[in-house]
C-alpha cells in the first residue's frame, strides 16, 4: 500500500512538473488525467488489497 501511495504522489505531483521542466507544457485535460491517475492508483491498490485480505 505504501508503494501505491508513493506512486500516486509521484504521478500526481512530480510528473507534470517534470514535463514542464523539459519544455513540454501539458494541457489542462492532460493535467486532470494525471491527477485522476494519481488518485486512482492508490484507490485501486486499496480495493485489491481488501479483496485479497478477504480470501
Secondary structure as UniProt FT lines:
FT   HELIX           2..9
FT   HELIX           10..14
FT   HELIX           15..21
FT   TURN            22..23
FT   HELIX           28..54
//
